[in-house]
């Protein structure tokens, strides 16, 4: 499975870079840091059982709380059949539902996210509803390390353990950067794992680009569901050497030559 997921992730990286290049939009670095987590979630079928007919058969749920990584999510949704290639091609165009942050009108998008710090609270409400109705669904989200600056994140973390809601798996994409500078220089978050643990969460700290580690965590969550925070140490711009750990790629898109250099590194041109 690991090699299969690596191959899928490489394709998702290529198509995300292509989409951002062609539309001259932003947040490419943030997309590339969480693609491996997205791929592990959607393509392993361990804790998230995807449903193409999303709203009428809603069971397991996924929320991209760091909504600025929407281009990567859209590419995944197209690969999984939630949206068509024609629809993906409308990304960021006037009148398109595929905006630079997820729009709830898009099949496969549960919440219009991107106002950072709200995703965990949203998932908490859905999961509480499941508990009340005795449903055993899984609820997965990807949030950013910067979102842990927000008090609403910790309020939700307390609420979830306080209400004994057990079916939430939160991946924290710790790529070390926020919009303008290093996360640690804006607000000290480490030791991140200890913080989540102190709120009653089962916690892991892993390489967020290592599929073996991601799969292991998901299998353990499936075996014994409880509020689980996975601190994923990632690299902004992962997969393209000149983009890695460079916050320049938070707001700019690659020009033609940079695009060609990037996809050559990924093996899509010789």
Beta strands, then each sheet from edge to edge (+ up, - down):
strand 1: 61-64
strand 2: 139-144
strand 3: 168-174
strand 4: 202-207
strand 5: 228-233
sheet 1: 1+ 2+ 3+ 5+ 4+
end
